[in-house]
Amino acid sequence: MTTRIALVSTLLLAFAAPTLAQDRLLDERAARRKAREFLSEGLHAPRPDLGRAVEEAFDALEVEDAAHGPAFDLLLKNGLGQARLVVRLERAEGRVTYFSQPERDSVVLRYDDDRNPRPDAEMAEEARVRSVHDRAALRARARAFLGHLTPEAATGARRFEVVLEESKRGPGLLVDRFILHEVPADGVLACFRNSVVMDLSPETGDVVSLVRTDLRHEVRDAPPVDAAAATRAARAVTAQAPVQEAPRLVVLPHVEEDGARRLLPAWVVVLAPPAGEKEPRFVAVDALDGRIVAR
């Protein structure tokens, strides 16, 4: 699925993980076990039909996840060598960052048995009849699956908002997509805006794919640099441009001059566009020391 692959690339380019000590990384046996637990254990596990034998059936590949560092891809294949499902586990903490089960995709065929194109109305009617689950039911299933993936989301310790819902019900895939972003929970001033993208089948209700980032950084105490100081710093480097929006405290990925990568609490100050331009200026100010880190 081309769209799915593109989303994986876009999300995971959000942050490049630092090098991790090899002796603290998950080994292959542990990764197989955790993949099986994710798939089959718990109320909202996507594949409770898979037993313990699946651990030995996985093909395990060492890969580098652009956001989380070293990872394992655990692949379960059919008799033709095609992937039935894929689970990616990052090796630092064993979190699932990607999941796909092509065998559970719902497809509306574009051609009939004689390889003739099918009428659009016929395909649309098939999609309508096969769409057993409505958007609200699928949204609830997506939320439940998020709780399986991230238990803190189920308890409220972490909070995610649905920012996009869309249906693709017609020629090709029969799928509903939900995109969620992490937002600060109670008592949290700012957090890294992790993204979760889930595709669900309206025919079966299955989660057929998932891609996410899970980089943890929360700001719970007021930082040394406040909003007023950040605004002064931003205006000073932009010829005192007027402020267009109130500064927002966020957590951004940042690369230092020595190449070190870290998650950084920062104020995003939105300033009025320069003369002759329509787009506003965005200036990010380090909330720890007042440096300009992006403009």
Backbone bond lengths (Angstrom), bond angles and torsions (degrees), N, CA, C in turn:
res aa  C-N    CA-C-N  psi(-1)  N-CA   C-N-CA  omega(-1)  CA-C   N-CA-C  phi
1 M - - - 1.470 - - 1.526 109.04 -
2 T 1.324 117.89 108.95 1.464 122.73 -172.32 1.516 112.27 -60.84
3 T 1.336 116.74 -44.40 1.465 120.00 -179.00 1.515 111.20 -59.47
4 R 1.330 116.04 -39.79 1.454 120.53 -178.61 1.518 110.50 -63.69
5 I 1.338 117.05 -44.09 1.462 121.05 -179.80 1.519 110.65 -62.63
6 A 1.324 116.99 -41.57 1.464 120.99 179.46 1.510 111.24 -61.54
7 L 1.343 116.51 -40.85 1.457 120.16 179.28 1.511 111.59 -64.89
8 V 1.331 116.38 -38.63 1.459 119.56 177.14 1.515 109.91 -57.77
9 S 1.334 116.70 -48.35 1.461 120.82 -177.89 1.515 111.34 -62.96
10 T 1.340 116.97 -43.64 1.457 120.40 -177.32 1.514 111.95 -64.40
11 L 1.325 116.84 -45.91 1.458 119.72 -177.90 1.514 112.27 -67.03
12 L 1.313 117.20 -43.45 1.448 119.69 -171.55 1.520 112.84 -77.93
13 L 1.315 117.74 -11.42 1.455 119.89 174.44 1.521 112.07 -79.53
14 A 1.352 116.25 -0.66 1.463 120.10 -177.51 1.515 112.59 -61.36
15 F 1.323 117.40 -30.13 1.456 119.19 -175.40 1.513 109.48 -161.78
16 A 1.316 117.15 134.61 1.464 120.94 176.98 1.520 108.91 -96.08
17 A 1.329 116.46 122.71 1.465 120.94 -174.26 1.515 111.23 -73.97
18 P 1.333 117.77 150.70 1.451 121.64 177.68 1.521 111.36 -72.37
19 T 1.324 116.48 163.70 1.451 121.17 176.19 1.525 109.91 -68.27
20 L 1.326 117.11 137.30 1.454 122.09 -176.85 1.514 110.31 -115.31
21 A 1.324 116.36 149.03 1.459 120.85 178.94 1.523 110.03 -65.56
22 Q 1.333 116.50 127.76 1.453 121.19 -175.24 1.526 112.46 -61.16
23 D 1.338 117.84 -34.40 1.459 119.34 -175.41 1.521 112.84 -71.67
24 R 1.333 117.60 -7.72 1.454 120.56 178.42 1.518 112.44 -107.10
25 L 1.313 117.60 6.24 1.451 121.44 -178.18 1.524 111.02 -92.12
26 L 1.334 115.30 150.66 1.447 121.70 175.40 1.530 110.14 -58.10
27 D 1.331 117.04 136.18 1.458 118.80 173.26 1.533 108.78 -89.59
28 E 1.324 115.80 176.31 1.464 119.89 -174.31 1.520 112.14 -63.06
29 R 1.331 117.85 -40.87 1.461 119.99 -178.97 1.528 110.98 -61.63
30 A 1.331 116.30 -44.64 1.461 119.89 179.40 1.524 111.12 -65.13
31 A 1.331 116.87 -37.32 1.463 120.42 179.36 1.528 110.85 -65.26
32 R 1.328 116.72 -40.70 1.466 119.97 177.02 1.530 110.77 -60.76
33 R 1.318 116.31 -43.36 1.455 120.16 -179.46 1.520 111.42 -63.94
34 K 1.334 116.36 -46.36 1.458 119.86 -178.45 1.533 111.71 -65.40
35 A 1.333 116.91 -36.14 1.464 120.03 177.29 1.518 110.52 -63.55
36 R 1.330 116.28 -42.83 1.464 119.98 178.33 1.523 111.23 -64.19
37 E 1.328 117.33 -40.98 1.463 120.85 178.71 1.523 110.88 -63.23
38 F 1.332 117.02 -43.28 1.461 121.04 178.35 1.527 110.61 -60.15
39 L 1.320 116.73 -42.48 1.457 120.96 -175.09 1.518 112.94 -72.96
40 S 1.323 117.27 -36.95 1.464 118.00 -165.90 1.525 116.51 -122.56
41 E 1.334 119.15 -9.40 1.463 119.94 -176.03 1.527 111.28 -110.75
42 G 1.311 115.84 138.20 1.461 120.53 179.61 1.515 111.49 107.51
43 L 1.323 115.68 156.57 1.461 122.29 -174.63 1.524 112.77 -58.26
44 H 1.339 117.47 -37.49 1.464 120.76 -174.92 1.536 112.34 -111.86
45 A 1.321 116.99 24.36 1.464 120.70 176.68 1.530 109.62 -61.73
46 P 1.344 117.77 139.79 1.469 119.93 -174.52 1.520 114.64 -72.51
47 R 1.358 118.66 -24.41 1.453 119.86 -177.03 1.531 112.11 -137.59
48 P 1.319 117.15 68.25 1.470 119.39 179.93 1.521 113.03 -65.18
49 D 1.347 117.02 -12.13 1.462 120.44 179.48 1.527 112.73 -75.10
50 L 1.337 117.37 -13.13 1.458 120.68 -178.27 1.525 110.04 -88.63
51 G 1.307 117.42 127.06 1.456 121.71 -179.06 1.519 112.26 -94.41
52 R 1.318 115.17 -168.87 1.461 121.02 -177.00 1.524 112.61 -64.80
53 A 1.326 116.78 -25.49 1.469 119.81 -178.11 1.522 112.16 -62.88
54 V 1.343 116.92 -18.55 1.460 119.29 -178.21 1.528 111.48 -64.31
55 E 1.332 117.45 -25.79 1.470 120.12 -179.28 1.513 111.61 -56.73
56 E 1.336 116.78 -43.28 1.456 120.22 -179.12 1.517 112.66 -79.73
57 A 1.335 117.05 -17.49 1.466 120.63 -178.88 1.525 112.49 -81.72
58 F 1.331 117.19 -16.74 1.464 120.26 -179.36 1.531 111.30 -65.88
59 D 1.330 115.71 140.79 1.455 121.29 160.88 1.525 106.44 -90.94
60 A 1.323 117.48 126.24 1.470 121.27 -176.48 1.522 110.45 -108.20
61 L 1.328 116.20 126.19 1.456 121.94 178.86 1.520 109.34 -121.35
62 E 1.329 117.99 132.42 1.460 121.32 173.42 1.521 108.64 -80.50
63 V 1.321 116.44 128.33 1.466 121.75 -178.98 1.519 109.04 -136.09
64 E 1.317 115.85 169.73 1.467 122.26 175.33 1.521 108.00 -112.74
65 D 1.319 116.36 113.47 1.454 121.88 177.11 1.532 107.75 -84.00
66 A 1.330 117.10 123.91 1.464 120.74 -172.32 1.519 113.05 -60.59
67 A 1.330 117.91 -28.56 1.462 120.26 -178.69 1.517 113.03 -93.24
68 H 1.337 117.45 -32.28 1.457 120.64 -169.81 1.518 114.52 -118.08
69 G 1.315 118.62 -3.10 1.457 120.22 177.65 1.520 113.01 90.36
70 P 1.350 117.64 -150.09 1.464 121.42 -176.36 1.526 111.76 -57.31
71 A 1.342 115.36 139.61 1.464 119.99 -176.93 1.526 109.41 -150.91
72 F 1.310 115.12 166.73 1.458 122.53 171.04 1.518 108.96 -115.59
73 D 1.339 116.49 135.67 1.455 121.40 166.00 1.521 107.06 -99.49
74 L 1.334 116.53 120.74 1.454 122.71 177.81 1.519 107.53 -103.44
75 L 1.338 116.73 114.62 1.453 121.85 -175.87 1.519 110.40 -112.07
76 L 1.324 114.94 135.19 1.458 121.71 172.50 1.525 106.64 -112.12
77 K 1.335 117.21 121.39 1.466 121.64 -173.30 1.521 111.36 -111.44
78 N 1.328 114.98 158.39 1.464 119.91 175.04 1.534 109.47 -91.13
79 G 1.315 116.88 -174.86 1.461 121.13 -176.57 1.505 113.99 -64.58
80 L 1.341 117.22 -18.98 1.467 121.02 179.31 1.523 112.29 -93.30
81 G 1.342 116.49 3.00 1.457 120.20 -179.85 1.511 113.84 83.74
82 Q 1.350 116.83 8.85 1.465 120.87 179.21 1.523 109.73 -88.96
83 A 1.334 116.23 147.16 1.467 121.01 -177.89 1.527 110.70 -69.61
84 R 1.337 115.05 123.14 1.466 120.58 171.45 1.518 109.75 -84.76
85 L 1.319 115.88 -38.95 1.460 120.32 174.86 1.519 109.44 -158.72
86 V 1.331 115.30 158.13 1.458 123.06 -179.90 1.520 108.26 -135.73
87 V 1.327 116.32 134.22 1.468 121.71 173.02 1.525 107.26 -125.72
88 R 1.319 117.22 127.02 1.464 120.96 173.76 1.518 109.22 -105.64
89 L 1.335 115.72 125.73 1.462 122.32 176.35 1.512 109.15 -117.70
90 E 1.347 115.53 125.55 1.456 117.58 173.67 1.530 107.59 -75.57
91 R 1.313 116.29 145.00 1.455 120.57 -167.38 1.532 114.05 -87.91
92 A 1.320 118.01 -8.64 1.470 119.59 179.89 1.527 111.07 -71.49
93 E 1.343 116.71 -47.72 1.461 120.65 -176.89 1.522 113.27 -129.54
94 G 1.325 117.02 3.32 1.454 119.82 177.12 1.516 114.84 74.35
95 R 1.336 117.74 25.61 1.459 120.45 179.53 1.518 110.98 -83.85
96 V 1.321 116.15 143.00 1.459 121.73 175.72 1.528 108.38 -80.64
97 T 1.318 116.99 124.15 1.466 120.73 179.35 1.523 112.62 -112.78
98 Y 1.343 116.89 -13.93 1.463 120.38 178.72 1.518 108.67 -151.36
99 F 1.328 115.43 139.86 1.461 121.37 178.73 1.516 107.79 -148.84
100 S 1.324 116.21 134.91 1.457 120.81 177.11 1.515 108.90 -149.11
101 Q 1.316 116.71 137.03 1.459 120.49 174.88 1.537 108.78 -131.11
102 P 1.348 115.13 84.99 1.473 120.01 -177.57 1.518 113.71 -55.35
103 E 1.343 117.43 -28.99 1.461 119.33 -178.64 1.526 112.00 -67.37
104 R 1.328 117.48 -15.57 1.464 121.05 179.12 1.535 112.06 -101.76
105 D 1.348 117.69 2.32 1.460 119.88 175.68 1.530 110.24 -60.51
106 S 1.319 116.44 143.37 1.465 121.87 172.05 1.524 108.11 -103.36
107 V 1.319 116.27 128.22 1.466 121.40 -173.29 1.518 110.04 -126.87
108 V 1.334 115.85 136.26 1.460 122.45 170.21 1.527 106.52 -102.07
109 L 1.312 116.27 111.16 1.463 120.86 -174.43 1.531 110.93 -67.59
110 R 1.317 115.32 139.71 1.465 121.62 -179.66 1.523 112.28 -86.07
111 Y 1.327 116.38 -17.60 1.469 119.79 -175.87 1.525 109.93 -126.63
112 D 1.321 116.63 150.88 1.456 120.55 176.79 1.522 110.18 -84.50
113 D 1.321 116.60 -175.60 1.465 120.64 -176.09 1.523 112.95 -63.20
114 D 1.328 117.11 -21.96 1.471 121.10 178.94 1.527 112.40 -94.58
115 R 1.351 116.06 10.90 1.465 122.90 179.54 1.529 112.68 67.11
116 N 1.323 115.84 26.92 1.460 120.18 174.67 1.528 109.12 -95.92
117 P 1.345 117.65 140.42 1.473 119.55 178.60 1.528 111.22 -59.56
118 R 1.327 116.13 136.35 1.457 120.78 178.83 1.530 110.36 -85.52
119 P 1.323 118.73 146.16 1.475 121.41 177.76 1.533 110.71 -61.23
120 D 1.327 116.42 143.98 1.467 120.96 179.76 1.519 111.79 -57.94
121 A 1.325 116.65 -41.46 1.467 120.02 -178.24 1.523 110.93 -63.15
122 E 1.308 116.87 -37.24 1.465 121.10 179.20 1.522 111.03 -65.68
123 M 1.343 116.34 -43.12 1.460 120.05 179.23 1.524 111.32 -67.34
124 A 1.335 116.85 -38.77 1.463 120.73 179.36 1.526 110.66 -64.50
125 E 1.308 116.74 -39.88 1.463 120.09 179.22 1.521 111.02 -67.70
126 E 1.326 117.25 -39.84 1.464 119.96 176.38 1.533 110.59 -60.64
127 A 1.339 115.95 -44.36 1.469 120.07 179.65 1.522 110.51 -61.45
128 R 1.338 116.74 -40.29 1.464 120.29 -179.62 1.523 111.05 -63.48
129 V 1.325 116.35 -46.08 1.460 121.09 -177.27 1.527 111.08 -66.15
130 R 1.325 116.64 -37.66 1.465 119.98 -176.50 1.523 113.43 -81.61
131 S 1.326 117.52 -11.86 1.466 120.87 -179.66 1.529 109.62 -82.36
132 V 1.311 115.32 82.25 1.461 122.12 -176.39 1.528 111.58 -72.47
133 H 1.335 116.62 -37.45 1.471 121.92 -175.43 1.524 110.02 -98.26
134 D 1.338 116.49 129.53 1.460 119.43 178.95 1.531 110.16 -83.28
135 R 1.327 115.77 175.66 1.464 121.37 -174.98 1.528 111.74 -60.22
136 A 1.329 117.58 -42.32 1.466 120.45 -178.36 1.526 110.91 -62.82
137 A 1.332 117.30 -42.05 1.464 120.49 179.51 1.521 111.00 -65.18
138 L 1.328 116.84 -40.14 1.460 120.26 179.46 1.527 111.14 -68.95
139 R 1.335 116.56 -36.16 1.467 119.48 176.84 1.525 110.36 -62.33
140 A 1.324 116.57 -41.64 1.465 120.62 178.22 1.524 110.79 -64.22
141 R 1.325 117.14 -38.93 1.465 120.69 177.45 1.525 110.74 -66.26
142 A 1.332 116.94 -38.74 1.463 120.38 178.00 1.524 110.31 -62.97
143 R 1.332 117.08 -42.66 1.460 121.47 177.99 1.532 111.16 -62.35
144 A 1.327 115.98 -42.59 1.464 120.19 179.94 1.525 110.42 -64.50
145 F 1.331 116.77 -40.37 1.459 120.08 179.59 1.523 110.82 -67.59
146 L 1.332 117.16 -35.93 1.459 120.54 175.73 1.523 110.31 -60.19
147 G 1.338 117.15 -38.63 1.461 120.37 176.83 1.512 112.58 -65.41
148 H 1.338 117.02 -33.67 1.475 120.98 175.18 1.521 110.12 -67.19
149 L 1.320 115.64 -40.10 1.458 122.01 -177.91 1.526 111.51 -74.21
150 T 1.320 116.50 -41.97 1.462 123.67 -176.61 1.524 108.63 -130.95
151 P 1.334 118.17 90.51 1.468 120.26 -176.07 1.523 113.78 -54.81
152 E 1.342 117.97 -30.25 1.472 120.17 -179.93 1.531 111.59 -64.57
153 A 1.336 116.75 -23.97 1.465 119.63 177.23 1.525 110.83 -71.15
154 A 1.329 116.51 -31.07 1.468 120.51 179.17 1.524 111.53 -73.67
155 T 1.329 117.28 -31.29 1.465 120.89 -178.26 1.521 112.86 -88.61
156 G 1.343 117.28 -12.86 1.460 120.79 -177.32 1.508 113.84 93.01
157 A 1.338 117.07 -2.60 1.464 119.83 178.41 1.524 111.09 -67.21
158 R 1.335 116.06 -25.73 1.464 121.20 171.28 1.523 107.58 -129.02
159 R 1.323 115.72 147.28 1.459 120.25 -173.73 1.531 110.54 -125.03
160 F 1.329 115.52 135.70 1.463 121.62 179.16 1.524 108.81 -129.20
161 E 1.340 115.60 138.18 1.459 121.18 177.62 1.523 109.74 -112.72
162 V 1.327 116.03 139.88 1.464 120.38 173.23 1.527 107.90 -75.06
163 V 1.329 116.71 121.01 1.469 120.47 -178.06 1.521 111.89 -108.30
164 L 1.338 117.19 -14.04 1.463 119.69 178.65 1.520 109.44 -154.85
165 E 1.319 115.43 135.64 1.457 122.72 171.20 1.522 107.77 -131.10
166 E 1.317 116.59 135.45 1.455 118.72 176.05 1.526 110.06 -151.34
167 S 1.328 114.96 148.15 1.462 121.52 179.10 1.513 110.03 -111.04
168 K 1.319 114.85 140.35 1.465 121.54 171.90 1.522 105.73 -124.42
169 R 1.310 115.03 88.28 1.460 121.40 -174.24 1.523 108.71 -123.10
170 G 1.308 115.45 92.08 1.451 121.11 -178.66 1.511 109.27 174.00
171 P 1.332 117.57 -146.03 1.466 120.45 179.59 1.533 111.34 -55.11
172 G 1.316 116.36 132.98 1.461 119.97 -179.29 1.520 110.09 92.45
173 L 1.320 116.62 -134.77 1.459 120.75 -176.41 1.531 112.46 -72.68
174 L 1.314 114.24 148.30 1.449 122.38 173.32 1.524 105.44 -112.78
175 V 1.350 116.93 97.57 1.459 119.73 -169.50 1.519 110.69 -153.32
176 D 1.330 115.73 149.41 1.462 122.38 170.13 1.519 108.04 -115.50
177 R 1.319 116.78 134.15 1.470 121.87 -177.73 1.520 110.10 -111.34
178 F 1.345 114.78 138.86 1.459 122.13 176.72 1.526 107.86 -127.28
179 I 1.328 116.50 129.80 1.463 122.03 175.83 1.517 107.90 -117.35
180 L 1.335 115.19 126.27 1.459 121.68 -179.43 1.523 109.26 -120.41
181 H 1.316 116.36 145.64 1.459 122.66 174.42 1.519 108.90 -119.80
182 E 1.320 115.43 143.39 1.455 118.90 175.66 1.523 109.92 -77.62
183 V 1.322 115.62 136.66 1.463 122.50 177.76 1.530 107.15 -127.53
184 P 1.331 117.87 160.44 1.462 119.59 -177.12 1.533 112.82 -59.07
185 A 1.314 115.72 133.54 1.466 121.54 174.88 1.526 108.90 -83.49
186 D 1.314 117.37 177.88 1.468 121.32 178.93 1.526 109.69 -57.39
187 G 1.327 116.19 132.63 1.458 121.34 179.05 1.517 114.15 84.27
188 V 1.338 117.13 0.06 1.471 121.31 -179.90 1.527 108.47 -110.81
189 L 1.329 116.70 127.70 1.468 120.71 179.77 1.524 111.74 -81.30
190 A 1.333 116.84 -35.84 1.467 121.00 -179.60 1.523 108.66 -158.63
191 C 1.317 115.64 153.80 1.464 121.06 176.17 1.526 108.26 -148.35
192 F 1.335 115.32 162.23 1.460 118.50 174.06 1.520 108.65 -65.86
193 R 1.335 116.33 135.72 1.470 120.42 -175.30 1.537 109.81 -83.38
194 N 1.325 115.07 78.49 1.460 119.07 175.75 1.521 110.12 -63.93
195 S 1.330 115.38 149.86 1.460 121.65 179.37 1.519 110.22 -118.11
196 V 1.309 115.96 143.98 1.462 123.11 175.00 1.524 107.40 -130.68
197 V 1.323 116.52 124.75 1.463 122.01 177.39 1.519 107.81 -117.54
198 M 1.326 117.18 121.67 1.458 121.67 179.85 1.520 110.23 -125.59
199 D 1.325 115.67 135.72 1.454 122.69 170.87 1.517 108.62 -109.63
200 L 1.336 117.08 128.58 1.462 122.52 179.19 1.520 109.80 -122.64
201 S 1.305 115.92 146.75 1.461 121.32 177.63 1.518 109.64 -85.68
202 P 1.350 119.03 121.87 1.465 120.36 175.86 1.523 112.09 -70.96
203 E 1.339 116.36 -11.61 1.462 120.28 178.85 1.526 111.44 -81.87
204 T 1.327 117.18 -43.94 1.466 121.20 -175.62 1.525 113.30 -111.34
205 G 1.324 117.62 -19.52 1.456 121.45 -174.37 1.514 113.64 82.88
206 D 1.347 117.62 -0.11 1.456 121.41 -179.15 1.527 111.55 -70.05
207 V 1.338 115.94 146.17 1.463 121.05 164.99 1.523 106.28 -78.81
208 V 1.333 116.62 115.67 1.461 119.15 -176.73 1.522 112.18 -98.30
209 S 1.326 117.63 -17.32 1.459 119.30 173.65 1.514 110.55 -159.42
210 L 1.316 114.30 154.64 1.464 122.70 178.76 1.516 107.93 -147.50
211 V 1.322 116.92 138.61 1.461 121.69 168.25 1.520 106.86 -142.13
212 R 1.347 116.40 136.30 1.457 117.86 -176.39 1.523 110.83 -153.80
213 T 1.327 114.66 161.84 1.457 121.72 164.48 1.519 107.21 -108.93
214 D 1.333 116.31 150.41 1.464 120.57 178.73 1.523 108.46 -144.72
215 L 1.329 114.82 69.07 1.461 121.65 179.44 1.523 107.96 -101.71
216 R 1.325 117.01 118.49 1.451 121.08 -172.78 1.522 111.70 -94.67
217 H 1.313 116.01 118.96 1.462 121.67 170.92 1.522 106.88 -157.64
218 E 1.323 116.43 117.00 1.452 121.86 179.87 1.524 110.68 -120.77
219 V 1.325 115.68 144.63 1.467 122.38 174.11 1.522 106.71 -110.62
220 R 1.316 116.32 114.61 1.465 121.17 -178.10 1.529 113.14 -108.36
221 D 1.334 116.83 -22.16 1.462 121.08 -179.97 1.524 109.55 -112.70
222 A 1.330 116.09 150.25 1.462 120.37 178.90 1.527 110.09 -58.01
223 P 1.326 118.45 129.23 1.462 120.75 -178.18 1.528 111.44 -73.56
224 P 1.338 117.07 163.61 1.479 120.47 -179.74 1.520 113.35 -58.76
225 V 1.334 117.41 -36.25 1.472 120.84 -179.52 1.530 107.95 -95.97
226 D 1.321 117.40 121.65 1.460 119.18 -179.09 1.528 110.99 -91.41
227 A 1.334 115.94 178.29 1.463 121.13 -176.08 1.526 112.20 -61.90
228 A 1.334 117.30 -38.78 1.463 120.65 -178.84 1.524 110.93 -65.16
229 A 1.331 117.07 -43.62 1.465 120.53 179.38 1.523 110.64 -65.86
230 A 1.336 116.95 -38.51 1.458 120.43 178.33 1.525 110.77 -64.72
231 T 1.317 116.44 -39.27 1.467 120.31 178.74 1.527 110.74 -63.83
232 R 1.323 117.58 -42.84 1.470 120.60 178.91 1.527 110.35 -62.42
233 A 1.326 116.53 -41.52 1.467 119.93 179.77 1.520 110.97 -64.93
234 A 1.337 117.24 -40.82 1.467 121.11 -179.39 1.520 111.29 -67.32
235 R 1.314 117.33 -41.78 1.467 120.49 -179.86 1.523 110.96 -68.43
236 A 1.325 116.93 -32.96 1.468 120.43 -178.52 1.523 112.17 -63.98
237 V 1.325 117.44 -31.03 1.475 119.76 -178.11 1.523 111.81 -95.77
238 T 1.337 117.38 3.59 1.465 120.38 -179.99 1.528 110.84 -129.51
239 A 1.316 115.77 35.21 1.475 121.30 176.56 1.529 111.73 55.79
240 Q 1.344 116.14 39.34 1.468 122.42 175.04 1.530 113.32 59.82
241 A 1.337 116.41 38.66 1.465 120.15 177.84 1.525 110.69 -61.52
242 P 1.332 117.82 143.58 1.474 120.32 179.74 1.533 111.45 -64.62
243 V 1.319 114.71 149.56 1.470 120.40 177.73 1.524 108.90 -78.98
244 Q 1.333 115.79 132.66 1.466 120.68 -178.35 1.527 111.58 -100.31
245 E 1.331 117.42 -31.81 1.467 121.48 178.84 1.522 109.20 -138.93
246 A 1.315 116.06 155.84 1.458 120.11 176.66 1.533 109.83 -64.58
247 P 1.326 118.39 139.70 1.468 121.06 179.81 1.531 111.44 -58.81
248 R 1.342 115.91 144.67 1.460 121.52 178.65 1.522 109.00 -118.03
249 L 1.325 116.14 134.36 1.455 120.90 176.42 1.528 108.19 -86.55
250 V 1.343 116.33 124.84 1.467 121.93 -177.50 1.527 108.40 -135.37
251 V 1.329 115.36 176.22 1.457 121.48 171.25 1.515 107.47 -119.50
252 L 1.330 115.87 122.26 1.461 121.70 -174.63 1.522 111.08 -117.76
253 P 1.337 117.83 149.69 1.464 120.00 168.04 1.524 108.68 -74.85
254 H 1.327 117.09 138.09 1.466 120.53 -177.31 1.518 109.73 -143.07
255 V 1.329 115.30 139.52 1.458 121.87 176.81 1.526 108.15 -108.67
256 E 1.332 116.73 120.10 1.457 121.25 -179.70 1.536 110.58 -74.37
257 E 1.346 116.22 169.74 1.467 120.29 -179.22 1.524 112.05 -61.88
258 D 1.346 117.54 -28.19 1.460 119.97 179.69 1.527 112.40 -86.60
259 G 1.337 116.70 5.85 1.455 120.78 178.75 1.513 114.47 91.44
260 A 1.336 118.24 -7.45 1.461 121.11 179.72 1.532 109.73 -66.88
261 R 1.325 115.85 140.10 1.462 121.82 -178.95 1.515 110.00 -111.65
262 R 1.315 115.41 136.43 1.461 119.01 178.37 1.514 110.00 -154.57
263 L 1.317 114.98 163.82 1.448 121.53 173.06 1.517 107.90 -92.39
264 L 1.329 115.87 131.95 1.456 121.49 -166.70 1.528 111.09 -126.13
265 P 1.346 118.82 125.87 1.463 119.40 170.93 1.526 109.22 -70.73
266 A 1.309 116.11 130.40 1.466 119.96 -175.53 1.524 110.00 -147.17
267 W 1.320 113.81 152.80 1.456 120.88 171.82 1.528 108.69 -93.81
268 V 1.321 116.87 129.33 1.465 120.93 172.83 1.522 107.29 -99.67
269 V 1.335 114.79 115.43 1.461 121.53 -178.86 1.531 107.99 -105.93
270 V 1.329 116.10 125.00 1.461 122.07 -179.18 1.524 107.97 -101.87
271 L 1.336 115.26 119.04 1.455 121.46 -177.62 1.526 110.55 -112.51
272 A 1.316 115.65 157.08 1.464 121.08 -179.27 1.524 110.52 -61.16
273 P 1.332 117.48 147.35 1.476 120.04 -179.68 1.522 111.24 -65.73
274 P 1.335 116.60 149.82 1.459 119.98 176.37 1.530 110.65 -63.51
275 A 1.306 116.52 162.39 1.464 121.40 179.63 1.526 109.96 -55.92
276 G 1.316 115.35 133.05 1.460 120.12 177.97 1.518 113.98 86.19
277 E 1.331 118.29 -2.48 1.460 121.44 179.26 1.524 110.47 -117.72
278 K 1.330 116.13 156.31 1.459 120.72 -177.95 1.527 112.93 -101.99
279 E 1.326 116.50 -28.86 1.456 120.04 -174.42 1.528 111.53 -84.91
280 P 1.338 117.80 137.16 1.468 120.08 177.71 1.522 111.37 -70.21
281 R 1.311 116.42 165.86 1.459 122.32 176.38 1.530 109.03 -95.63
282 F 1.311 115.43 138.31 1.464 120.74 176.12 1.522 107.97 -114.94
283 V 1.312 115.99 124.61 1.462 121.60 178.84 1.524 107.99 -123.64
284 A 1.353 116.18 127.10 1.460 121.26 177.49 1.521 108.84 -102.25
285 V 1.324 115.83 127.88 1.458 122.58 -176.96 1.526 108.95 -118.23
286 D 1.338 116.33 126.03 1.452 121.34 178.72 1.536 109.23 -57.10
287 A 1.343 116.94 122.13 1.448 120.58 -178.00 1.513 113.22 -77.77
288 L 1.338 116.94 -5.58 1.468 120.82 178.26 1.520 113.01 -93.48
289 D 1.355 116.35 -38.57 1.478 117.73 -176.70 1.519 114.26 -134.03
290 G 1.345 119.52 1.99 1.445 121.43 175.06 1.507 116.08 83.08
291 R 1.347 118.38 6.17 1.464 120.50 177.92 1.533 110.75 -68.67
292 I 1.332 116.52 150.05 1.451 121.52 170.37 1.529 106.81 -82.02
293 V 1.325 116.93 119.78 1.463 119.25 -177.15 1.524 112.66 -109.24
294 A 1.314 117.36 -13.38 1.471 120.71 175.99 1.530 107.84 -161.45
295 R 1.337 115.38 144.80 1.463 119.74 178.61 1.516 109.89 -158.21
